[in-house]
Amino acid sequence: MPAPRHTLDDWFAASVAAHGDRTALETGDTELTYTELSLLADHLASALVSGGDGAPPRRVGLLAGRSVVAYAGYLAIQRIGAAVVPLGPAFPTERNAGIVRQASLDRVLSDGTAEHPGQLDVRTTEMTDGELLRRLDSPVPEPSAVGAGPDDLAYIMFTSGSTGAPKGVPIRQRNICAYLAHAVPRCAAGPGDRFSQTFELTFDPSVFDMYTAWGSGAALVVPARADLLAPVRFVNRHAITHWNSVPSVISLAKRLRALGPGSMPTLRASMFCGEPLTLQQARAWQRAAPGSSLENAYGPTELTVTCTAYRLPDDPEHWPAAANGTVPIGTLNPRMEHRLFGSELCVRGPQRFPGYLDPDNNAGRFLEADGAPYDPATALTDTHWYRTGDRVALLPPDEGAGSRDLPLVHIGRSDQQVQVHGYRVELGEVEAALRGQPGVSDAAAVALATRAGTEIAAAYTGAADSANDVRAALRDRLPAYMVPAVLTRLAALPLNGNGKVDRAALGATLGEGSGARG
């Protein structure tokens, strides 16, 4: 019987013990076994502890790209019992600095690829891949800190916030381990299998990629940025067996005419998340990877990566036909519960996070066990329901189907949150950033459906004449995926009969544009 796995470090350590000589990580030109990757994690763990005042850090920012330091660093932070707080090497300095302050980080680990670690006002440990790899021949460091417990934080993700500042979402070890206890066996993987790692560490599906691979003795294969533009070539060049990405990757491959019949013969399992998966996209991928299962997964960061999944039948003739043309998001993971309040999906269970890093953000996001509004002055318990803001409906049943087994279909949002290339974006945060620019009086943003997926479009009023200048200023404040693809100055924002911004009319106006207009 396998040993209990109460922390992320437990999941990785079990594979080191059982599969030490098998490949654990491939990134760039580097290939590392489980034993080698564990040794490098020990070296980084030792550096994190010895570089401070003697006490191990409790929250560590990870400012690293698709490097050995990034993945060994993630493991090292877990090994010393700290929480990982991913930072974006390509994020504006102001955004990373804000996360450092909100999360009260006491250390940052950098791989040297970002230009601004010295501007974050926190102690930084920097090590390049070359410096770290040279330590493969060095003695194994002594254990450097006591590990985490089930109630300690595993990581903190920052998501877009409607007030103009990102929100910290803390996930406990017991939340993520409850998820992995379901996700790892569902992947049916083992040594010799090869998992894609398409997601940045700032996006929580990356945790699925890392730990479903490392929890099963498989290899994590990290594509370079250029590989993300040619997914079929990446799959075949690296013999990927397990794929996970946002659905817009399918649309990209279709535009490149790369999804020929049987063009990805090595794939055995494919999962899509972060955006609605259309039946049209699913059919295109299934034709290109006929030997692969095809699964649509759903879940906000607050419910630990994904909390529902739907695996399409092998025969497309038996696929469901949802009225909105999307693949169902499926049924809840084991031990998770849901209720519909109106059409809004509310969820609780062992994967539900303990509440936002800033408790002020909890208001309006939870319900009492009986469905009454949550009183933010009281403590959150496991009985409280998390309000996802997502609207769902039950897929109409086949004859004889029981309602308990009916999959859910995502039918929209109850607020202004959208998904852009998988990232969660509050349009209110984009609008707040626009209003903060000199010469901008008011602003409104909408989501546009394009061939490349969902993009943000925005309009502003005021004296700022050049939309290009406004957009350049936004790049200093927002991640690239949040900067509007279409930005237009208007004399006035369109209003409806109630005096509110008419977003349908604004979307129609902005949909006619293809770039910045002054």
Beta strands, then each sheet from edge to edge (+ up, - down):
strand 1: 23-27
strand 2: 30-33
strand 3: 59-63
strand 4: 83-87
strand 5: 107-110
strand 6: 124-126
strand 7: 153-159
strand 8: 167-172
strand 9: 194-196
strand 10: 219-222
strand 11: 242-245
strand 12: 269-272
strand 13: 293-298
strand 14: 308-311
strand 15: 331-332
strand 16: 337-341
strand 17: 344-348
strand 18: 366-367
strand 19: 385-394
strand 20: 408-413
strand 21: 417-420
strand 22: 423-426
strand 23: 440-450
strand 24: 453-462
strand 25: 486-489
sheet 1: 2+ 1- 10- 9-
sheet 2: 4+ 3+ 5+ 6+
sheet 3: 7+ 8-
sheet 4: 11+ 12+ 13+ 14- 15+
sheet 5: 16+ 17- 19+ 18-
sheet 6: 16+ 17- 19+ 20-
sheet 7: 21+ 22-
sheet 8: 23+ 24- 25-
end
